[in-house]
Amino acid sequence: MDTTYVNKWEKRWHPLREEWVVYAAHRNSRPWSFDKNSIQTNTGEIYDPTCYLCPANKRVHGDVNPNYTGVFIFDNDHPVVGINAPKVHSHDDDFLYVKETAYGVAKVVCYHPHHNTSLSQLPGKMVADVFYAFRAETTLFKNDPTIKSILIFENKGKEVGVSNPHPHCQIYATDFIFKFVDQHIKVSNDFKRKTGKNIFEQILKKEMDDGIRIIAENNFAVAFIPYFARYAYEVMIFPKKRHADLSTLSDDEIEGLASVFHTVIRKYDLIYQISFPYVMSVVQAPVDGDSYQEFHMYLWLQPPLRQPGLIKYLAGPEIGIGNFMADTMPEEKAQELKNIILSEI
């Protein structure tokens, strides 16, 4: 195992995005002229009478939430895609400025009735229940011939733009394939054609053989900060057995995946003793009826913080031209997470 990661100024190839990530960790201690934001843990009461996600409260269109005690799922009152979206059509001869109906289904998944509780604070059994719900929703949409792609994602924390702290995530089921998923398909097919191997299995093999970036692992799943990570505490969590989407995971695999995820987000909270913000995505193959044997679904955690209260802002290189400039080294941040010892919950 090679553990000699002494260089803090280099670029690494991101095989799934097919782009260079530039690491300049020697700049991480440079002077910062702005105040660091103060970030608080979840505070307040377990019930908020003004929250549209709390049990028994009225939502914006008048529906009343049930007095739920576990996972609660409903159609989003402000959907980004919907079955009743306005019908629009492009001119038949316009191949440049094209528009279509924003068809699909958007749902909200409430993890727990308590307003001030995050997934990291729940017992492992309740986290597994959330993942069982993810599998059920994926299976449901997979059987809908109008749906081609499913995105399950959680935006956690005001640092990523969340306006309601009640523990929840969202599901977008669309009639088009998401761009990054489409890129995964292209990259994995190209890699198979060139090498005869599966790109996801090769990434897993390299990470597990090396071991230095592994954060959590059990018999069914493994979590690591990838060699090509862009964000400081970015983590990928893979089932050890390849699945195109969540629908084919066994109960043991679902619980194993949930357990590793739970370990990672609990470690997140302990890094800086805060309720750690992140964007979590369940990256799955399309559900359009085609076979995606080279695809390997995974969870992708992208936290914005690189220091306590200090966000990694996207600027000129990232927004302007599309290449990421990282301020930290994956191996150093992985070691931080490795060093955190968890107590029973």
TORKOL-4160 file (C-alpha; in steps of 0.2 Angstrom, whole numbers, padded with zeros to 4 digits, m for minus):
345
<pt num="1" X="0000" Y="0000" Z="0000"/>
<pt num="2" X="0007" Y="0017" Z="m0005"/>
<pt num="3" X="0004" Y="0029" Z="0009"/>
<pt num="4" X="0017" Y="0042" Z="0003"/>
<pt num="5" X="0006" Y="0057" Z="m0002"/>
<pt num="6" X="0018" Y="0071" Z="0002"/>
<pt num="7" X="0014" Y="0082" Z="m0014"/>
<pt num="8" X="0001" Y="0095" Z="m0011"/>
<pt num="9" X="0001" Y="0103" Z="m0028"/>
<pt num="10" X="m0004" Y="0092" Z="m0042"/>
<pt num="11" X="m0018" Y="0088" Z="m0054"/>
<pt num="12" X="m0027" Y="0071" Z="m0055"/>
<pt num="13" X="m0039" Y="0064" Z="m0068"/>
<pt num="14" X="m0057" Y="0062" Z="m0064"/>
<pt num="15" X="m0061" Y="0046" Z="m0073"/>
<pt num="16" X="m0080" Y="0048" Z="m0072"/>
<pt num="17" X="m0081" Y="0066" Z="m0076"/>
<pt num="18" X="m0066" Y="0065" Z="m0089"/>
<pt num="19" X="m0058" Y="0081" Z="m0083"/>
<pt num="20" X="m0043" Y="0087" Z="m0073"/>
<pt num="21" X="m0045" Y="0091" Z="m0054"/>
<pt num="22" X="m0031" Y="0103" Z="m0048"/>
<pt num="23" X="m0025" Y="0101" Z="m0030"/>
<pt num="24" X="m0017" Y="0116" Z="m0022"/>
<pt num="25" X="m0017" Y="0112" Z="m0004"/>
<pt num="26" X="m0003" Y="0123" Z="0000"/>
<pt num="27" X="m0015" Y="0137" Z="m0003"/>
<pt num="28" X="m0027" Y="0131" Z="0011"/>
<pt num="29" X="m0019" Y="0142" Z="0024"/>
<pt num="30" X="m0019" Y="0158" Z="0014"/>
<pt num="31" X="m0027" Y="0173" Z="0022"/>
<pt num="32" X="m0046" Y="0175" Z="0022"/>
<pt num="33" X="m0052" Y="0192" Z="0022"/>
<pt num="34" X="m0071" Y="0188" Z="0026"/>
<pt num="35" X="m0078" Y="0182" Z="0042"/>
<pt num="36" X="m0081" Y="0164" Z="0044"/>
<pt num="37" X="m0100" Y="0160" Z="0045"/>
<pt num="38" X="m0105" Y="0153" Z="0062"/>
<pt num="39" X="m0114" Y="0137" Z="0060"/>
<pt num="40" X="m0126" Y="0130" Z="0073"/>
<pt num="41" X="m0132" Y="0112" Z="0076"/>
<pt num="42" X="m0150" Y="0109" Z="0074"/>
<pt num="43" X="m0159" Y="0118" Z="0088"/>
<pt num="44" X="m0177" Y="0122" Z="0093"/>
<pt num="45" X="m0192" Y="0111" Z="0097"/>
<pt num="46" X="m0196" Y="0094" Z="0090"/>
<pt num="47" X="m0212" Y="0102" Z="0083"/>
<pt num="48" X="m0214" Y="0118" Z="0073"/>
<pt num="49" X="m0232" Y="0124" Z="0070"/>
<pt num="50" X="m0226" Y="0134" Z="0055"/>
<pt num="51" X="m0217" Y="0120" Z="0046"/>
<pt num="52" X="m0226" Y="0112" Z="0032"/>
<pt num="53" X="m0217" Y="0096" Z="0034"/>
<pt num="54" X="m0221" Y="0093" Z="0053"/>
<pt num="55" X="m0235" Y="0080" Z="0057"/>
<pt num="56" X="m0253" Y="0086" Z="0057"/>
<pt num="57" X="m0248" Y="0103" Z="0049"/>
<pt num="58" X="m0257" Y="0111" Z="0034"/>
<pt num="59" X="m0246" Y="0112" Z="0018"/>
<pt num="60" X="m0247" Y="0126" Z="0005"/>
<pt num="61" X="m0261" Y="0119" Z="m0005"/>
<pt num="62" X="m0272" Y="0114" Z="0009"/>
<pt num="63" X="m0267" Y="0096" Z="0012"/>
<pt num="64" X="m0264" Y="0091" Z="0030"/>
<pt num="65" X="m0250" Y="0080" Z="0034"/>
<pt num="66" X="m0255" Y="0064" Z="0044"/>
<pt num="67" X="m0248" Y="0061" Z="0061"/>
<pt num="68" X="m0234" Y="0051" Z="0055"/>
<pt num="69" X="m0221" Y="0042" Z="0066"/>
<pt num="70" X="m0209" Y="0036" Z="0053"/>
<pt num="71" X="m0205" Y="0040" Z="0035"/>
<pt num="72" X="m0218" Y="0050" Z="0026"/>
<pt num="73" X="m0219" Y="0053" Z="0007"/>
<pt num="74" X="m0230" Y="0065" Z="m0003"/>
<pt num="75" X="m0230" Y="0074" Z="m0020"/>
<pt num="76" X="m0221" Y="0090" Z="m0019"/>
<pt num="77" X="m0232" Y="0105" Z="m0018"/>
<pt num="78" X="m0220" Y="0115" Z="m0029"/>
<pt num="79" X="m0214" Y="0102" Z="m0041"/>
<pt num="80" X="m0199" Y="0106" Z="m0053"/>
<pt num="81" X="m0207" Y="0093" Z="m0065"/>
<pt num="82" X="m0225" Y="0087" Z="m0065"/>
<pt num="83" X="m0238" Y="0076" Z="m0073"/>
<pt num="84" X="m0249" Y="0092" Z="m0075"/>
<pt num="85" X="m0235" Y="0103" Z="m0082"/>
<pt num="86" X="m0240" Y="0115" Z="m0096"/>
<pt num="87" X="m0240" Y="0107" Z="m0113"/>
<pt num="88" X="m0226" Y="0116" Z="m0124"/>
<pt num="89" X="m0219" Y="0112" Z="m0141"/>
<pt num="90" X="m0204" Y="0118" Z="m0151"/>
<pt num="91" X="m0206" Y="0123" Z="m0169"/>
<pt num="92" X="m0203" Y="0108" Z="m0180"/>
<pt num="93" X="m0189" Y="0116" Z="m0190"/>
<pt num="94" X="m0180" Y="0123" Z="m0175"/>
<pt num="95" X="m0166" Y="0112" Z="m0170"/>
<pt num="96" X="m0156" Y="0124" Z="m0159"/>
<pt num="97" X="m0169" Y="0132" Z="m0147"/>
<pt num="98" X="m0179" Y="0117" Z="m0142"/>
<pt num="99" X="m0192" Y="0116" Z="m0128"/>
<pt num="100" X="m0203" Y="0102" Z="m0122"/>
<pt num="101" X="m0215" Y="0099" Z="m0107"/>
<pt num="102" X="m0207" Y="0098" Z="m0090"/>
<pt num="103" X="m0215" Y="0081" Z="m0087"/>
<pt num="104" X="m0211" Y="0070" Z="m0072"/>
<pt num="105" X="m0215" Y="0067" Z="m0054"/>
<pt num="106" X="m0207" Y="0076" Z="m0039"/>
<pt num="107" X="m0209" Y="0070" Z="m0021"/>
<pt num="108" X="m0204" Y="0074" Z="m0004"/>
<pt num="109" X="m0197" Y="0061" Z="0008"/>
<pt num="110" X="m0199" Y="0066" Z="0027"/>
<pt num="111" X="m0187" Y="0055" Z="0037"/>
<pt num="112" X="m0194" Y="0058" Z="0054"/>
<pt num="113" X="m0208" Y="0068" Z="0063"/>
<pt num="114" X="m0196" Y="0078" Z="0074"/>
<pt num="115" X="m0192" Y="0095" Z="0066"/>
<pt num="116" X="m0175" Y="0097" Z="0074"/>
<pt num="117" X="m0168" Y="0079" Z="0070"/>
<pt num="118" X="m0156" Y="0075" Z="0056"/>
<pt num="119" X="m0152" Y="0057" Z="0049"/>
<pt num="120" X="m0136" Y="0057" Z="0058"/>
<pt num="121" X="m0145" Y="0058" Z="0075"/>
<pt num="122" X="m0157" Y="0044" Z="0072"/>
<pt num="123" X="m0154" Y="0026" Z="0077"/>
<pt num="124" X="m0148" Y="0015" Z="0063"/>
<pt num="125" X="m0164" Y="0005" Z="0061"/>
<pt num="126" X="m0173" Y="0022" Z="0056"/>
<pt num="127" X="m0160" Y="0026" Z="0044"/>
<pt num="128" X="m0162" Y="0008" Z="0036"/>
<pt num="129" X="m0181" Y="0012" Z="0035"/>
<pt num="130" X="m0177" Y="0027" Z="0025"/>
<pt num="131" X="m0167" Y="0017" Z="0013"/>
<pt num="132" X="m0180" Y="0004" Z="0011"/>
<pt num="133" X="m0192" Y="0018" Z="0006"/>
<pt num="134" X="m0179" Y="0024" Z="m0007"/>
<pt num="135" X="m0179" Y="0006" Z="m0014"/>
<pt num="136" X="m0198" Y="0005" Z="m0014"/>
<pt num="137" X="m0199" Y="0022" Z="m0024"/>
<pt num="138" X="m0186" Y="0017" Z="m0036"/>
<pt num="139" X="m0196" Y="0001" Z="m0040"/>
<pt num="140" X="m0212" Y="0010" Z="m0041"/>
<pt num="141" X="m0205" Y="0022" Z="m0054"/>
<pt num="142" X="m0195" Y="0009" Z="m0063"/>
<pt num="143" X="m0212" Y="0001" Z="m0067"/>
<pt num="144" X="m0219" Y="0017" Z="m0075"/>
<pt num="145" X="m0216" Y="0017" Z="m0094"/>
<pt num="146" X="m0216" Y="0037" Z="m0094"/>
<pt num="147" X="m0201" Y="0038" Z="m0082"/>
<pt num="148" X="m0183" Y="0037" Z="m0088"/>
<pt num="149" X="m0172" Y="0043" Z="m0074"/>
<pt num="150" X="m0174" Y="0044" Z="m0055"/>
<pt num="151" X="m0164" Y="0056" Z="m0044"/>
<pt num="152" X="m0165" Y="0054" Z="m0025"/>
<pt num="153" X="m0156" Y="0068" Z="m0016"/>
<pt num="154" X="m0154" Y="0077" Z="0000"/>
<pt num="155" X="m0149" Y="0095" Z="0002"/>
<pt num="156" X="m0144" Y="0097" Z="0021"/>
<pt num="157" X="m0140" Y="0114" Z="0029"/>
<pt num="158" X="m0143" Y="0132" Z="0025"/>
<pt num="159" X="m0125" Y="0132" Z="0017"/>
<pt num="160" X="m0132" Y="0123" Z="0002"/>
<pt num="161" X="m0148" Y="0133" Z="0001"/>
<pt num="162" X="m0160" Y="0123" Z="0012"/>
<pt num="163" X="m0175" Y="0134" Z="0018"/>
<pt num="164" X="m0183" Y="0121" Z="0029"/>
<pt num="165" X="m0172" Y="0112" Z="0042"/>
<pt num="166" X="m0185" Y="0098" Z="0044"/>
<pt num="167" X="m0176" Y="0081" Z="0040"/>
<pt num="168" X="m0181" Y="0077" Z="0022"/>
<pt num="169" X="m0175" Y="0074" Z="0005"/>
<pt num="170" X="m0183" Y="0074" Z="m0013"/>
<pt num="171" X="m0186" Y="0063" Z="m0028"/>
<pt num="172" X="m0186" Y="0069" Z="m0046"/>
<pt num="173" X="m0192" Y="0056" Z="m0058"/>
<pt num="174" X="m0191" Y="0063" Z="m0076"/>
<pt num="175" X="m0194" Y="0058" Z="m0094"/>
<pt num="176" X="m0176" Y="0062" Z="m0098"/>
<pt num="177" X="m0160" Y="0055" Z="m0093"/>
<pt num="178" X="m0149" Y="0066" Z="m0081"/>
<pt num="179" X="m0133" Y="0073" Z="m0089"/>
<pt num="180" X="m0121" Y="0065" Z="m0076"/>
<pt num="181" X="m0129" Y="0048" Z="m0077"/>
<pt num="182" X="m0128" Y="0049" Z="m0096"/>
<pt num="183" X="m0110" Y="0053" Z="m0095"/>
<pt num="184" X="m0107" Y="0038" Z="m0083"/>
<pt num="185" X="m0115" Y="0027" Z="m0096"/>
<pt num="186" X="m0103" Y="0034" Z="m0110"/>
<pt num="187" X="m0088" Y="0033" Z="m0099"/>
<pt num="188" X="m0091" Y="0015" Z="m0093"/>
<pt num="189" X="m0095" Y="0009" Z="m0110"/>
<pt num="190" X="m0079" Y="0017" Z="m0117"/>
<pt num="191" X="m0069" Y="0010" Z="m0103"/>
<pt num="192" X="m0076" Y="m0008" Z="m0106"/>
<pt num="193" X="m0072" Y="m0006" Z="m0124"/>
<pt num="194" X="m0054" Y="m0001" Z="m0122"/>
<pt num="195" X="m0049" Y="m0012" Z="m0107"/>
<pt num="196" X="m0062" Y="m0026" Z="m0106"/>
<pt num="197" X="m0065" Y="m0021" Z="m0087"/>
<pt num="198" X="m0079" Y="m0011" Z="m0078"/>
<pt num="199" X="m0073" Y="0006" Z="m0073"/>
<pt num="200" X="m0083" Y="0006" Z="m0056"/>
<pt num="201" X="m0076" Y="m0011" Z="m0051"/>
<pt num="202" X="m0058" Y="m0004" Z="m0055"/>
<pt num="203" X="m0061" Y="0012" Z="m0044"/>
<pt num="204" X="m0067" Y="0001" Z="m0030"/>
<pt num="205" X="m0053" Y="m0011" Z="m0032"/>
<pt num="206" X="m0040" Y="0003" Z="m0032"/>
<pt num="207" X="m0048" Y="0012" Z="m0017"/>
<pt num="208" X="m0049" Y="m0005" Z="m0007"/>
<pt num="209" X="m0032" Y="m0011" Z="m0011"/>
<pt num="210" X="m0025" Y="0006" Z="m0006"/>
<pt num="211" X="m0036" Y="0008" Z="0009"/>
<pt num="212" X="m0029" Y="0025" Z="0014"/>
<pt num="213" X="m0045" Y="0034" Z="0009"/>
<pt num="214" X="m0058" Y="0021" Z="0016"/>
<pt num="215" X="m0069" Y="0029" Z="0028"/>
<pt num="216" X="m0082" Y="0015" Z="0033"/>
<pt num="217" X="m0085" Y="m0003" Z="0027"/>
<pt num="218" X="m0095" Y="m0018" Z="0031"/>
<pt num="219" X="m0099" Y="m0034" Z="0021"/>
<pt num="220" X="m0111" Y="m0026" Z="0009"/>
<pt num="221" X="m0104" Y="m0008" Z="0006"/>
<pt num="222" X="m0089" Y="0003" Z="0007"/>
<pt num="223" X="m0087" Y="0022" Z="0009"/>
<pt num="224" X="m0071" Y="0032" Z="0003"/>
<pt num="225" X="m0065" Y="0049" Z="m0001"/>
<pt num="226" X="m0060" Y="0046" Z="m0019"/>
<pt num="227" X="m0043" Y="0049" Z="m0026"/>
<pt num="228" X="m0050" Y="0062" Z="m0038"/>
<pt num="229" X="m0062" Y="0070" Z="m0025"/>
<pt num="230" X="m0066" Y="0089" Z="m0028"/>
<pt num="231" X="m0073" Y="0094" Z="m0012"/>
<pt num="232" X="m0063" Y="0092" Z="0004"/>
<pt num="233" X="m0075" Y="0079" Z="0012"/>
<pt num="234" X="m0083" Y="0072" Z="m0003"/>
<pt num="235" X="m0087" Y="0054" Z="m0001"/>
<pt num="236" X="m0093" Y="0040" Z="m0012"/>
<pt num="237" X="m0103" Y="0025" Z="m0005"/>
<pt num="238" X="m0104" Y="0009" Z="m0016"/>
<pt num="239" X="m0113" Y="m0007" Z="m0013"/>
<pt num="240" X="m0099" Y="m0020" Z="m0015"/>
<pt num="241" X="m0110" Y="m0030" Z="m0027"/>
<pt num="242" X="m0114" Y="m0021" Z="m0043"/>
<pt num="243" X="m0132" Y="m0015" Z="m0045"/>
<pt num="244" X="m0138" Y="m0003" Z="m0059"/>
<pt num="245" X="m0151" Y="0004" Z="m0046"/>
<pt num="246" X="m0158" Y="0002" Z="m0029"/>
<pt num="247" X="m0172" Y="m0009" Z="m0034"/>
<pt num="248" X="m0162" Y="m0025" Z="m0035"/>
<pt num="249" X="m0153" Y="m0023" Z="m0018"/>
<pt num="250" X="m0157" Y="m0037" Z="m0005"/>
<pt num="251" X="m0163" Y="m0032" Z="0012"/>
<pt num="252" X="m0145" Y="m0036" Z="0019"/>
<pt num="253" X="m0138" Y="m0025" Z="0006"/>
<pt num="254" X="m0150" Y="m0011" Z="0009"/>
<pt num="255" X="m0146" Y="m0011" Z="0028"/>
<pt num="256" X="m0127" Y="m0013" Z="0025"/>
<pt num="257" X="m0128" Y="0002" Z="0013"/>
<pt num="258" X="m0138" Y="0012" Z="0026"/>
<pt num="259" X="m0126" Y="0008" Z="0040"/>
<pt num="260" X="m0111" Y="0014" Z="0030"/>
<pt num="261" X="m0120" Y="0030" Z="0026"/>
<pt num="262" X="m0125" Y="0032" Z="0044"/>
<pt num="263" X="m0107" Y="0030" Z="0049"/>
<pt num="264" X="m0101" Y="0043" Z="0037"/>
<pt num="265" X="m0113" Y="0057" Z="0041"/>
<pt num="266" X="m0111" Y="0054" Z="0060"/>
<pt num="267" X="m0092" Y="0056" Z="0057"/>
<pt num="268" X="m0096" Y="0072" Z="0048"/>
<pt num="269" X="m0105" Y="0080" Z="0063"/>
<pt num="270" X="m0090" Y="0076" Z="0074"/>
<pt num="271" X="m0077" Y="0084" Z="0063"/>
<pt num="272" X="m0082" Y="0102" Z="0069"/>
<pt num="273" X="m0095" Y="0097" Z="0082"/>
<pt num="274" X="m0109" Y="0104" Z="0070"/>
<pt num="275" X="m0123" Y="0098" Z="0060"/>
<pt num="276" X="m0113" Y="0095" Z="0045"/>
<pt num="277" X="m0120" Y="0102" Z="0028"/>
<pt num="278" X="m0119" Y="0091" Z="0012"/>
<pt num="279" X="m0128" Y="0087" Z="m0004"/>
<pt num="280" X="m0132" Y="0068" Z="m0005"/>
<pt num="281" X="m0136" Y="0061" Z="m0022"/>
<pt num="282" X="m0141" Y="0043" Z="m0026"/>
<pt num="283" X="m0133" Y="0040" Z="m0043"/>
<pt num="284" X="m0143" Y="0027" Z="m0052"/>
<pt num="285" X="m0144" Y="0020" Z="m0070"/>
<pt num="286" X="m0159" Y="0025" Z="m0081"/>
<pt num="287" X="m0175" Y="0015" Z="m0079"/>
<pt num="288" X="m0180" Y="0017" Z="m0098"/>
<pt num="289" X="m0180" Y="m0002" Z="m0101"/>
<pt num="290" X="m0163" Y="m0003" Z="m0108"/>
<pt num="291" X="m0150" Y="m0014" Z="m0099"/>
<pt num="292" X="m0136" Y="m0005" Z="m0090"/>
<pt num="293" X="m0124" Y="m0019" Z="m0085"/>
<pt num="294" X="m0109" Y="m0009" Z="m0084"/>
<pt num="295" X="m0117" Y="0004" Z="m0072"/>
<pt num="296" X="m0114" Y="0003" Z="m0053"/>
<pt num="297" X="m0126" Y="0014" Z="m0042"/>
<pt num="298" X="m0119" Y="0023" Z="m0028"/>
<pt num="299" X="m0122" Y="0037" Z="m0015"/>
<pt num="300" X="m0112" Y="0053" Z="m0018"/>
<pt num="301" X="m0109" Y="0065" Z="m0003"/>
<pt num="302" X="m0103" Y="0083" Z="m0008"/>
<pt num="303" X="m0101" Y="0094" Z="0008"/>
<pt num="304" X="m0097" Y="0112" Z="0004"/>
<pt num="305" X="m0086" Y="0115" Z="0020"/>
<pt num="306" X="m0067" Y="0114" Z="0019"/>
<pt num="307" X="m0064" Y="0122" Z="0036"/>
<pt num="308" X="m0076" Y="0126" Z="0051"/>
<pt num="309" X="m0088" Y="0139" Z="0044"/>
<pt num="310" X="m0078" Y="0141" Z="0028"/>
<pt num="311" X="m0087" Y="0136" Z="0012"/>
<pt num="312" X="m0078" Y="0130" Z="m0004"/>
<pt num="313" X="m0086" Y="0143" Z="m0016"/>
<pt num="314" X="m0086" Y="0139" Z="m0034"/>
<pt num="315" X="m0078" Y="0153" Z="m0044"/>
<pt num="316" X="m0069" Y="0157" Z="m0060"/>
<pt num="317" X="m0061" Y="0140" Z="m0065"/>
<pt num="318" X="m0076" Y="0130" Z="m0059"/>
<pt num="319" X="m0091" Y="0141" Z="m0065"/>
<pt num="320" X="m0082" Y="0150" Z="m0079"/>
<pt num="321" X="m0073" Y="0135" Z="m0088"/>
<pt num="322" X="m0078" Y="0119" Z="m0079"/>
<pt num="323" X="m0062" Y="0113" Z="m0070"/>
<pt num="324" X="m0062" Y="0111" Z="m0051"/>
<pt num="325" X="m0048" Y="0119" Z="m0041"/>
<pt num="326" X="m0047" Y="0109" Z="m0024"/>
<pt num="327" X="m0039" Y="0117" Z="m0008"/>
<pt num="328" X="m0036" Y="0101" Z="0001"/>
<pt num="329" X="m0029" Y="0083" Z="m0002"/>
<pt num="330" X="m0041" Y="0068" Z="m0002"/>
<pt num="331" X="m0029" Y="0058" Z="0009"/>
<pt num="332" X="m0028" Y="0071" Z="0023"/>
<pt num="333" X="m0046" Y="0073" Z="0024"/>
<pt num="334" X="m0049" Y="0054" Z="0024"/>
<pt num="335" X="m0037" Y="0053" Z="0038"/>
<pt num="336" X="m0047" Y="0066" Z="0048"/>
<pt num="337" X="m0063" Y="0055" Z="0046"/>
<pt num="338" X="m0054" Y="0039" Z="0049"/>
<pt num="339" X="m0048" Y="0046" Z="0066"/>
<pt num="340" X="m0065" Y="0049" Z="0072"/>
<pt num="341" X="m0072" Y="0035" Z="0084"/>
<pt num="342" X="m0090" Y="0033" Z="0085"/>
<pt num="343" X="m0100" Y="0029" Z="0101"/>
<pt num="344" X="m0116" Y="0018" Z="0101"/>
<pt num="345" X="m0132" Y="0027" Z="0096"/>
